Amino acid sequence: MTDETTPSRTRSGRKARLAQRAAPPKVNPASPGQRGGQYRPMSEDDCEAIYATALRLLAELGMGEVPQRLWDDLIAAGAVDLGAGRIGLPPEMVSDCIAKAAKTFTLHGRDPERSIEVGGDRVYFGTGGAAVNTLDLDTGIYRPSTLVDLHDFTRLQDRLDNVAWFTRCCIATDVPDPFDLDVNTAYALLRNTTKPTATAFTLAEHVAPIVKMLDIAAGGAGAFAERPFMKTHISPVISPMRFGEDAVDVVYECIAHNIPMSCITAAQAGATAPATLAGFLAQSLAETLASLVMVNVISPGFPMVFSNWPLVIDLRSGAFAGGGGETALLNAASAQLSNWLGLPSGVAASMTDAKAIDAQYGVEKGMTSLAAALAGGNLIYESSGMMAALLGASFEAFILDDEMHSATYRALRGVEVNADNLGFHAICDAILGDGHFLGSDQTYAAMERDYHYPALADREQPRTWEEAGRQDAWTRANQQAKAMLANHRPDYLGAEADRAIRAQFNIVG
């Protein structure tokens, strides 16, 4: 009887071990919010010199094209009329605003469990962009982005754990009216995710009506302002060194409705800012500080992400270059500068120039996103789904990028060193016992705690891969994206709120 039952027990035990190994870890070994800041491309003296030059630019060159309302507020707060329509921001005024500025704040999700804390040294990957093209899931060809695409991207990323917040990643080119576009963009976010979200407002007069829609989703008048779950992306400063009137108007309106904001500077090296990296960083820092001064003069301590996004052009052709070593370096340096000032940092990465999911795609995305994360960018925009130098968005890219982020978060987590992990006794036991570490308690514990297992990356032997159909990463991502879109159709608004919104707004579809 023993001879008959032992193999059965052995097979049963082996099956249990295999099942345990196949199961996902009980604790995510590579969760969002890992700590960055290990990579510092500049010395302390470098940061001081860049900051000093930025202060000098703001004080002596100043900002141009200042709307009258903002001009009056800045002058009242200590700014100086430099003549020729330019306004100077003295160093003491800038440093005072840095001191007053919000250093951390909560970026709320409609589901409180999905909220994140912005600032400090925590790193989160998210989205951004305004892609006018979408890489079609069926044809693999770029076509104009639609409102359906925006809904689909939103509900797809709702299932992706490593996208910490969602900014609309494409423009619905089939909604031509600017107000309807802003309304339907916000609606798509409300309906399809409960993560923290972000959008943009074309004009200031669009803000108040859309806040009424956000109030309906939040449960009543004034509810959104009490716990804002959507922020705005806005570029109130236009390089080089001038304000944009429409965007400044939006800033005032968003502050009035307690909408947190990412004030984005998007200078381009060699075009709207110096081609030298140090000069670029000085001008771009000055411009983002001008946004910070504006916000904190209007409302001290208002939640603002210091979004200094260095962008690069190919100086041979003038084309925007979203990948490459300069992009990786400049965004890492920007994160370092923002963190050095103690401000919640926002940078851009993973803006590959590749049009297809190929080797160029992998190199540019992996290099730029890892550098930004290691430098400690709090919010890393554009890092999911974006392709073709921000002109395109891809469902497959969302899937592949989500897995890439896991690897980055795992790298950020680093090595935990303690007596148990060093494992002196475990090493002795293995060597003097079975001669290997397979199946030991320490190995099982490390397997659950320390290792991330990719869902898409293929680790099979070549023969096994061939027998399974020789699929590449794009094919696997395409299949997974289609499956998620087929099976995940959330409606986070509910019928009553949806009816109330549709009664007041032109909701398309």
Helices and strands as residue ranges (DSSP letters): H 2-22, H 44-56, I 57-61, H 68-76, E 80-83, E 86-88, H 91-100, E 104-107, G 112-114, E 116-119, E 124-125, E 133-135, E 142-144, H 147-157, E 166-167, H 178-192, E 197-199, G 204-206, H 207-218, H 223-226, E 230-234, E 237-238, E 242-243, H 245-256, E 261-265, E 268-269, H 277-298, E 304-308, E 311-313, E 320-321, H 325-340, E 345-348, H 359-374, E 379-381, E 386-387, G 388-390, E 392-394, H 395-413, H 419-422, H 424-432, H 441-449, H 462-467, H 473-487, H 495-504
